[in-house]
C-alpha cells in the first residue's frame, strides 16, 4: 500500500506556506500541492500528538483545513483501491488527484490574489507535476525558464508602468510586451516565444482555477513565435582533427575532447555522455544507457573509432570516468579546443533574429561548436553514410522523423549531391 504524508514547503518561515502531500510506493515518491496554506508554528510535527501533520485545534481556520486534509487522504486511499489488480502507479494516482483538486478548489478572495504570488504557486505546482508523456518529473530547466519569465515581466512592468494582472494580459499587453522584448531586452525570436508560452501557461492555469482572466490570451494573434536557427555539424574529417590534436599538456581539455568525440559517435546528449558511469557496457561492445531527458533505454554500438578513447578509462577491470563538469565550463573548454584546429577557422554565417529583425553574423566555425554539436554531428554523419533513418533514430531516441530531420544539418550542395547519388542508383 502507498504511504501518504503531509509536508510544508517551508517549515522555517513565519508567514503562510503551502502544504504538500507526499505519496510513496515501491521506492518511488511524488509530491502534490494541496493548494492549502498554513503558518508553520500552527503545524503539528509531534508523531505522538493526535494532530500530527495537521493544524493545531486552536489555530485560525483549523477545522476547515484539517477536514480538507483528511478528505484528501481518504480520496487518495479510495483512488489507490480503485486500481484493483492493475499495476499501481504513483504518477497516475497523482494525476487523478490533481484533477480532483482542480475541480474542487476555487479561490475565495479573487481580488486579493496577487498575479506574481500566483505565478510562484504555479511554479511550485509545476514542480510537483509529472510529464504526461514520459511520467518523468518536470525538469529543473523548465522551472528555471518560468522564473526567468517572471523576472522579465517584473522588468517590463517597471519600465512601462503597465500593471500586470489576470485581466490585463490581453492583446494590448501582448503588443506592448512584444515591443519591450524586442526593443529593450533585444530578445531573439525563440526567447520571446518561450516567455509567451510560459505566460499563456500561467493564465490558462488561472482560468482553470476559476480566476477571472481576459480570454484574449487564447486568440491566434496572441502567438508564441518560433524560428529555426542556423546550427552546425562537424564532418567526420573534422572530428578526426579533434582526435589527432595533441593535448598532453592540457589534461582537463583532453578529457573534454574525449567525451565530446564519444558524443559525436554515440549521439548522446551532454548530460549523458559526460556521465557514462551510469551506463552499462557489455562484453560485445554495446553501450546501454537510459537518457536523463527521455528515460527511454537506448542500446548503442561502441564504434571502433571511440574504443581506444574508452580504453583510456578502463582501469583494474572496470571503467573509471571523471566527475562531470558543468555544461557552461564544458562548452568553454570545447571552444578552446576547437580554436586550436585550423580547419575550424573557416567562416560560417549564423542566421537568426534579434529585436524582431533578421540578422546574419559572420563567425568562425569553432565559435559555433558546443556540447550539442556532437549529437547533431552523429545524426548528420550517419545520415550521410546512408544508414537507414529508422536505425539512426533507434540510436538517438527520436520518436518521429520530423524531430530527427531537425538535427540533419546539410547544406544545399550536400543535399543536391545526395539527391543525384540516389537518382543515379535508382536509374541503374
N, C-alpha and C positions, 0 to 999 in steps of 0.2 A: 504493500500500500504506500501511497505517496505521503509525504510529511508536509504539513502546512504551518508556516511560522510567519509572524509579522515582524518587520524591521523598520526603523526610522531612517530616512535619508541622511539626516544629520543629527546625531544624538547629543551633540555638544552645544548647539546654538540655543539662544534664549527665545527666539521667535518661532512661529509655527513651521513645521517641517512635514514633508509628505510621508505617509505610511505605505510601505510596500509589502506585498505578500510573496514569500519565497516558497516555491513548490519544488520539492526534492524527491527524486525517484530513480533508482537504478544508477546512482552515482552522478546523475545529471540534475542541475538546478536551473530554474528560471525565476526571474523576478517580475512581478506585476504591480504596477502602481494602482492603489485603490482610489486615488483621487482625494482621499481624506487627509486632512492636516491636523496635527496636534502639537501642543507645546511640549518639548521633551521632558520637562520637570513633572508633567502630569502623566507621563507614561510609565507603567509599572514593568520593571525588569526582574522582579523577585519571583523566582520559579515557585516558591512556597506560598505566594500570595494568590488568592482566587482571581485577582485582576491581572495576572501575568499576561503580558503582551496585550493589554487593554488600557484604557484611560481610567485613572482613579475615580472612584464613585463621586466624590465631591467636586470634580473638575467641571468647568463650563462645558455644557452640551455632552457630558459624558454618556448619558443614557442613549442618545441618538447615535453617537459614534460607535459605542460598543455593540449596539443592536446591528448596525451596518456591518461591522467586522464579523460578528457571529453569523449573520446571514450569508456573507461571502464564503466563510469556511464551510457552511452547510451546503451551499451551492457547489463549491469545489468538490466536496465529498460525493454529492449526488452525480455530478458530472463524471467523476472518476468511475463510479459504479456503472454508469451508462455504457462504458466501453465493453462491459461483459467479458467475453472470451477473446475479444480483439486485442491486438498488441497495444499496450498502453503507451501513450506518447505525451510527455510533459509539455511539449511545444503545442500540440493540438489542444490540450487542456487549457493552456494559457490563452490561445486564440479564441476559444469558446467563451472563456471568462471575460476577455476584452470585449467581445460582442455584447455580453450581458451588461458590463459597466457602461458602454457607450449608449445603450438603450435606456438604462435606468438613471444614470447620472445627468443632472442638468443644473447649472449654476443658479443659485437663488438670488444673488445680487449682481445681475449682469452689469449694471452701471459701474460697479466698483472694481470690475476686473481690469487690471492694467494689461495693455497689449504685450509689453515686454516681459512682464511676470508670467503671463500665459505662455509666451514663447519659451521661457525657461522650463515651464511644466511640460511643454510639448517635447523639448529635448530629452527630458527625463523619461517621458512616456515612450519616446522613440528608442531610448537606450534599453528599455525593458522588452521591446518587441523582438520578434524573430522574422527573418526574411521568409515570406510565404513560399518562395520558390525553392529555397535551399534548407530551410529550417535552421539556418545559422543565425547567431546574434547579429544585430546591426553593427557595422564596423565603426571603429573609432574615427576613421576618416569621414564618414557620413555625419557623425556628431560634431566633428570639428568644423565641417562646412556650414552646419546650421548655426554654430556660434559665430562664424565669420560673417554670415549674412546679417545676424542681429547687430554686429558691430558696424556694418556698412549702413544699416537702417538708422542707427543712432547718429552716425556722422551726417547722413542725409538730412535728418530732422534738425540737427543743429545748424547745418549750412543753409537750408532753405526755409527754416521756420515752419515747415509743413508738419502739422500734427498728425501722427500716425495712430490710427485706431482701427477697430474691426470694420467700421462703416466707411472709413475714408480711403481704404485700399480699393480704389476704383480706377477707371480709365484716366482720370485726371492725375491721380497718383502715378499710374504707370508711365504717362508721358513725362512727368517731372522727374521720376526716378530714372528713366532711360537717359534723359538729358544729363542728369547729375553723374550717372555711372560712366557715360562716355566722355563728357566734357571735363569733369573734375577728377574722378578716380582714374580715368583713362583705361578702363577695363577693356579687355578683349571680348569678343562676342560670346565665347563659351563661358567666360567668367560671369558676364552679365546674365546669361541664360541660366546658369547654376543658381544664382541668387533669386531669380524669378521663380524657378521651380520650388525652391525652399519656401518662399513667401506663399505661393499657392498651396503648398502642403499644410502650412500652419493655418491659413484661413479656411481651408477645407475642413481641417480638424475642428476648428471653432464652430463651423457650420454644423458638423455632426453633433457637437456638444450643445446645440441649440442656442448658441450665442448669435445675436443678430449680426449679419455681415452684409456687405454690399455684393450682390450677385454678379457684378461686372467682372469679377476675377475669373468667371467661367467663360467669358467671351473669347472668341477665337483671336481677337486682336490683342488680348492680354497673353501674349505668347512668350515662350522661353526659347529664343533662337539658339541654333547650334550650327557650327560650321566644321568642315573637315580641314584640319591644319596640315601643313607640309612636314612630314616626318621622314627620316632617312632610314636606310638599312645598310649594313656592311656586306660587301661581297665576300665570298669565301677567300679570295685572294687577300683582301684587306684584313680579314680575321687572322689569316696566317701571319700577317705582319705583326699582329699583337703577340702571337705565339713566339715568333722569332726574336722579338725585342729582348735585349739583354737588360734585365732588371736586378742583377745580382746585388748591386749596391743599394737597392731600394726594396727590402723585403716586404714592407707594407704594400707598396704598389704591385709587387709580384703576386701577392695573394688576391688583390682586387682584380688584376688581369686574369688570373686563373679562373676565378668564379664567373667573370664576365664571359670568358670563352666557353665555359661549361653551359652558361645560359644560351649562348649562340648555337649550341649543338644539342640542346635538350628542349628549348622553347619554354623553359620555366620562367616564372616571374622572379623579380629580385628577391622578394621575401621568402621564396622557396629555394632558389639556387644559392642564396647566401646562408642558408640554414639547413645544409644537407645532413646534419646529424639526425634529423627526424626521418630520413629516407631509409628504405630497405634496399640493400644491394645484394642481388642474388649471384650465385656462382656462374650462371650462364650470361653474365654481363648485361643484366637487366636492372633498371632503377625503378623502384616502386615508391610512389610518394602521394600523399593526399594534400593538394594545394591549400594554402591558408584561405584563399578567397572563395573557392567554389566547393571545397570539401568533397569533390568527386575524385576518387582514386585514379591515378594515371600509371600506366606501365610504359616505360620509355627505354628503348635500347641504348646502351652506352656505346656510342660510335667510336671507332678506333682512334680518331683524332684527339679525343679527350681522355682516353685511357691512360696515357703517360702522365697527364695532369693529375688525375685522381690517385695514381700510384704514389705521388709525392706525399699524400696524406695517409697512406696505408702504413701503419706502424704497429708492430707486435701483433699482427693478425687481425687488426681492426682499423677502421677509419677514425682519424682524429682531426676534425675540422676546426679552424679557428673560430672564436666567438664573433658573431656578425657585428659589423659596424653600422652606423645609421645610414639611411639612404642618401641623405644630403652629403655626408662625408664620402660615401662610395662614389657618387657622381662627380664630386670634386676631384678625387684621385683618378677616376676614369678619364676625365678630360685631360689631366696632367699626363697620363699615359698616351692618350690619342694624339696629343700635341707633338709627341716625340716621333710620330710616324709620318714620313714625308708625303705619302700618297693621300693623307687625310687633310692636306693643306689646300686641296682643290676647292674652288669656290662653289657654294650651293646657295640657292635662293630660297629663303624662308617666306612663304606667303601666309598671311594671317590678317587680322584686323585689330585696330585699336581706336578707341574713341568713335566707333561706328564707321570708320573709314578703312578701306583695304590698304594694306601695306606690304611691301616686298623688301626684305632685308637681305643684303649680301653677307654671307658668313663663310668661314672656313668649315669644312665638313667635320673636323674634330670638335668644333664648338657645339655641334648638334648631337654628339654622342652622349647617351645616358644609359642607365641600367636597363630601361625597357627596349633599347635598341637591339639587345640580344634576342629578345623574343620575336621582334619584327624581322630580324635577320634570319632567324631559324625558319619562320613561316615562308618568307620570300625565297630564300635559297633552296629550300626543299621543293617549293612550287616550281622554281626554275629548273630543278633537276628532273621535273616531270613526274614526281612522286604523286600518287593519287591523292586528291584533296581530302577524301574521306579518311585516309590513313594519317595524313598530317594533322587533321583535326582530332584524331584519337590521341596524338601526342600533346597537342596544345590545350585540349579540353574545350575547344569551341563547340557550342551546341548547334549553331546554324552557319550555313555558308556565308550569309550576309555578314555575320560577325567576323568570320575568318578573312573574307576578302578585304575587310578594312585594314588588315595587317599586311596585305600584299603591297609592297612599295616598289613597283617597277615603273620606269618612265615610258614615254610614248615609243621610243626606239626599241626598247626591250619587248614591249607589247607587240609591236609590228613584227619583230624577229620571231617571236613565239608563234604568232598567227601564221606567218609564212612557213615555218617549220612544220606545223600541224597540217597546213594546207597541202604541202608537198608530200607528206606521208600519206594523206588520205587519197592523193592522186596516183600513188604508186601501186 
